[in-house]
Amino acid sequence: MNGRPPDDGPERTGVSRWQYRAATADGSAVTGEIAAPTEREAIDALRRRALWVTDLTPADAGRAPAVRRAAGASSGETGGEIGGATGAAASGAPSLSRVWSRWAGSDDAALAVVVRAIATLLAAGVPLERALGYATQEASNPAMRLGFDAVQDAVRRGEALSTAMSRQSVFPPVFTPLVAAGEASGTLAVSLALLADHLERREALRARVRAALVYPVILGLASMVGIVVILLVVVPRFAALISDGGGVLPLSTRALIAVSTLVTQWWWMLGLGAVGITMAAQWMLRDVAARRALDERLLHWPLVGALARLRVAAGYTGTLAIGLRAGVPLLSAMALARGTVRNRFLHAALADAEIRVQTGATLSSAVAGLLPPLAERLLDAGEASGDLAGMAARAAEAADGAFQRTVNQAVTLIEPAMILGFGGIVGFVALALLQAIYGLNASVL
């Protein structure tokens, strides 16, 4: 075993080194080398690390063919083992319309409809290529239509569905490994139905949050417009009238005029300050250590920390349930679920939890202190009863409900606070102006 591939290629018995490109559970791309006797064993070893191979090449490029696409094998067996990066495959920043579509949930809702239709057609015995043809016709936006059209062409050429989806950014990162698991186990229709359920639940939660935030957002915008009109129009005109009358202005009036002058004459300084703050925030978000420290502090903030943990719990346990129901092994399902966690501190802590599970710890003990107590108890009950997928799904539903209730409670408190705040500002402006008018009248008399 000298680590060099035999003369007749890397498929013979012996340890060879393979260079790979793969996708993690959260859709990001990684590269590296791995030692394995055969290409298939190298892929299996990477899958145990929760990596889905997109390219696999013998390290000794002089003895082997150029680049071997691990995802390009024509056999369904190899295609079922391999996934790839999804969202990371797209290049360039998303457009404003794309960002709005994601926030509004229209992408998730439309994709869920098409994916569920494909699952229904497959369950009815319709061939995959024809089912994808239906998706191409029924996709509601051009980007999705092009994505399904490219997937259909790839499947027609003999590629696995998971491999074809891995190259299209319209499919969330969770699609590739779950579809690959469905292909490997012969339950592709079930996996697609689970993905449709996942998209529908995510869109439903987003819709409830949007509905709860509509009135506070409108109230906030109206308050901002009113304050700007007061500072830019009302106060300057009163200031001109008051200055003609002479006399000493009250402290409240002088403060109001100073604020109005700052906004009307020194607005460019405010703009520069906003640009500086934005650049500093972007630098902090790019610094991994600073972002992780900020995410850790956010977990201890009142209300914000509770909402962050509930959101993480809902995404993590929901994706874990989908993975387990689709036949993904526990460690791979944990890595897949970790891909939904955007909090850097919890993301790293959940990666450590996977190591503890790999060494023999239970899932509930490994994630202790990271998820809300109810989620931890439900996972513990699932391990004890042998229905971890079902209890993880219940934990996701409980976290979704708790998140919605917390948002509603926060909105209930925010609305009167905003009304009182705007009323206080208007009252201070009226008081400052009336004090100045009374002062001028007193000086004249």
N, C-alpha and C positions, 0 to 999 in steps of 0.2 A: 504494500500500500504506500506508494510514494507520492500520492496526490496528483499524478499526471494521468490523463486519460489514455487508454490503450490505443494502439495504432489503428484499429478498425473502428474507432468512434466511441462515444461516451456511453453507448447503450450496453456494452459488455459488463460483466461482473467486475467490480473494483470500485474504489472510491475516486470519483472525479469531482472537479470543482466547476460550479456553474455560476455564471453571472446572471442576475435577474433584475427585472423591473417589476414592481408589484404595487398594489393599492392597499392601503390600510382600511380599517372599517369606516373611517370618517371620510374616505375618498381621496386622501392625499397620496402622492406618489413617493415611493422609496426605492433605492437601489442597493445592491450589495452582492456578496458571493456566499455560496453555500456548498458544502461537501456532501455528495450523495452518489450512490452507485449508478443510478439511472435517472433519466429525466422525470419519470413518473414519481419516483421516490423523493426527488428534490421538490416537486410540486406538493406532494403530501406533507413534507416537512414544513414547507412554508405555510400551508393551510393550517397546520397545528399552531403556528405563530399568529394566526388571524391575518394572514397576508394572502391576497388574491393575485396570482401571477398574470402579467400582461406580456412579458418577454422573457425568454429563458435561452441562454447562449452558453455553450461550452467555454470555459475560461481560456482554454488553449485554442484560440481562433484559427491558428495555422493548421490544426489537424482536423478541424470540423468544418461543416458548411458555414456560410456567413452567419446571419442571425436567424435563429429558429423562433418563430412566433409560437409560444406555448398555446396561445388562444386560437391558432390557425389550424389545428388538427381537424381533420374531417370527421373523426369519430365522435359520437355523442358522449363517450365515456370521458375523454379528455376535456371536451368542452364543458361538461357538467362540473368539472373540478375547478374551473378557472373563472375568475371574475376580473374586474378592473376598476379603475377610477372612473367616476361618473362626473360629478360636478367639477372635479379638478381638471377634466379634459377640456373644458371650455376656456378659451383665451379671451382676455380683455375684460374690462369692467362691465358689469351689467348696466343696461340703459335704465333711465328713470321709469319708463313704462314697465320694464321687467321687474324692477324693485317694487313698484306699486302692485303689480300682479301677484307677486309673492306675498306681500302684506295683505292684500285683499283676499287672498285665498283662491283666486280664479284659476290659477295653474293647478293647484291640488285638486280642486273640485272637478275640473275638466279631465285631468289625468285619471282620477278615480273612476269616472264614468266609463272611459275607454278601456281601462285595465279590467274593470269588472265585466265589461262586455266580452273581452277576450277570454277571460276565465270561464264565462258561461258557455261560449262557443266551444272551447276546448273540452269542457265537461260533457258537452253534447256530442262530441266525436268529430267536430270540424277540424281539419288539418291546421297546423300552426300557421302556415303561410297564408291560407285564406283568412284566418282570424286576424292576422296582422294587416291584410288588405282591407278588412273592414275598419280597423283602427285608422289606417291612412286616410280613408274617406271621411270618417266621422270626427277626426281631431279638430278641435275648435279654433286653434290658432296656427299660423304658418310654421312657427318654430317646432311645435309638437308634431305637425303633419310631416315636416321634413325629417324629424327624428324617427318617427315610425316608418317612414318610407325607406330610410337608410337601414333600419333594422330588418325590414322585410327583404330588402335586396341581399343583406348579409346572410339571412337564414336561407334564402333561395340558393346561395352559393355553398351552403353546407355548414355554415358557422353555427355555433350554439347561440341560443337566444341571450344568455347571460353575457357572452362575449360581445355580441352586437350591441347590447344595451350599455355596456361599459364605456363605449366610445361616444355616447350621446349625452349631452349635458341636460337634456330635458328630463332625464330620469334621476331621482334623488339617489344618493350613495347607497341607501339601504336596498335598492333594487337588485344590484348585481349579485351579491352573495346569496340572497334569498331565492332568486330565480335559479342560480346555480344549484342550490340545495334541492329545489323542486325538480330540476332536470335529472339530478343524480338519483333521486328517490322515486322518480316517476309520478310525482304529485305536483306537476307544474300548475295545473288549474287551481289547486288548493293554495299554492304559494301566491299566485296572482290575486286570488280572492282575499287573502290575508293582507296583501299590500293595498288593495283597494279599501279595505276596512281601515287600515292605518291612515291612508290619505283622507278619508272621510272624517275620521275622528279628529285629525289635526285641523282640518278646515272648519269643523263644527266648533272646536274650542276657540279658534281664531275669530270666528264670526261672533261668538258670545262676548269675547273681550272687546271687539270693535263696537258692538252694540252698547256695552257698558261705558265706553269712552267717548261716544259721540257727543253727548251733551257737555261734559267737561271741556272737550276740545273746542266746541263752538263757543262756550262761555269764555274760555281763555282767549280765543282770537278776538271776540267782541271787546273784551276788557283791554287787550293790547291796543286795538284800534282806537278806543275811547281815550286811553292815556296818551297816545301819540297825538291825537287831535287837540287835546287840552294843552300839551306842552308846545306844539308847533303853531297853533292858531290862537287859542284863547289867551294863554298867559302872555305872549308877546304883545298883543293888542292892549291888554290891561296894563302891562308894564309901561307902554308908551304913554297911556293916559295918566298913569300915576306919577311918572317921572316929571310930567309938565306941571304938576301941582306942587312939587317941592316937598320939603319936610323929610322927617326920618321915617323910614319904612319899618314895620315890625319885623322881628326875626323870621317868622314863618313866611312872610312875603319875600324877604330877601333870599331865603333858601329856595323857594319855589322859582323865583326868577333865575337864580344861579343854575338850577337844574335845566330850565328851559333854554338858557344860553348855551349850556354844555351840549344839549341835543341839537340845537339849530346851527351853532357856529363851529363846534368842535366835533361834529359827527365823524370826520375823517379819523380823529384819534380813536374814537370808539370802534371804528372799522378796523384800524390797525391792531387794536387790542384784541378784537374778536379773531382776527387772522392769526395773531400770535398764540392765543389760547388754543385755536384749532390745530396749529402746527405742533404745539407741545403735546396735545392729546394724541395726535397721530404718532408722534415719536414714542410716547408711552405705550401705545397699543402695539407698536412694532417690536418693542423691547420685551422679550419673553418673560424675564424675571419681574419686570415692573408690572406687566399685565397679570401675571400670576399673583403677585402680592396684592394688586388692586382687587382682583376677583375674590381673594381670600377675605379681604376687609369687607367687601360688599355682603358677604354671607352673614356678617355680624351686625349689619345695619337694621334698624327697626323696619318692618314691613318689606323692605327691599330684599333682605336676606331670606325671609320666609317665602316670598314669591319665587326667588331664584331656586331654592331647594325644591319647591313643589314642581317648578317647570322641569328641572333636571330629573326628578323622580318620575314624572309623567312620561317624558321622552325615553328615559333609560329602561324602565320596567315595561313600557309598551313595546319598544323595539326588542327587548329581551324575550317577551312572550311570542312575538311574531317569529323570531329566529328559532326558538325551541319548537314551536308548532310546525315549522317548515322542515324540521329535522336537522338543524344546525347544532353541532356539539356545544356544550355549555360554555367552554372557554371562548370559542369563536363567537357565540351569541353575545357573550359579555363584551368582547372587543367591538362587535357590531353595534351594540347598544351604547358603548362609550363614545362612538362616533357622533352621537346626537348631542353630547354634552359640550357646550360652548364655554362653560366656566373652566378656566385653565387649572385652577387649584383642584377642583373636583375631578377633572379629567385625569390629572396625574395620580390622584388618590385612588380612583377606580382602576387605573392601570396596576397600581400596587395590589389592589384587591384581587386582580386576576392571578398575580403571582402567588398570593396566599391560597387561592382556590386550587391552583396547580400543585401546590405542596400538600394538599389534603384538607384544607379548611373548608367549612361550609360557606355557601354564598351569603347567607344572612349574617354570619359572623364577620365575613370579609368586608362587607359594606357597612358594618355597624358604625354609626356616627356620621355617615355620608348622606344617607337618605332620611326622610322623615320617619319617625318611629312606627307609624302604621304600615308603611311600605316594608320596613324591616321585619315586622311581625308577620305580615302576609307571606313574604318570601320564606321565612322560617317555617310557617305552616305548610307551604307548598313543598318544601323539601321533606318534611315529616310525612306528608300524605302521598308523596310521589306525583303530585300534580303541580309542578313548579311553573309550567307555562300558564295554567289556568289562574293560579294565585298571582303571578306576575301581571296578568291582564287585569285582575281585580285591583291590584295595587295601582296600575296606571289609571283606571277609572276613578279610584278614590283620590289620587293626586290631581287629576283633571277637575273633579268636583271641588276639592279644597282650593285649588288655584282660582277657579271661577268665583267661589264665595269670598275669598280674600280680596279679589279685585273689586267685587261689588261693595264690600265693606269699605275699602279704600275710597272708592268713588263717592260713597255716601258721606264720607268725611270731607273729601276734597271739594265737593260742590258748595256747601255752605262756607267753607274757608275761602274759596275764590270769590264768592259773593261779598263776604265781609271785607276781604282785602280790597276789591275794587271800590266798594262803598267807602272804605276808609280813605282811599286815595282821593276820591271825589270830595269827600267831606273835608279833607285837609286843604284841597285847592280852594273850596268855597270859603273856608275859615280864613285862609291867608289873604284872599282878595277882599273879603268883607272887613277884616281888620285894617287893611290899607285904606279902604274907602272911609271907614269911620274915623281913622286917624287924620285923613285929609279934611273931612268935614269939621272935626274938632279944631284943627289948626286955623281953618277959615273963620269959624265962629270966634 
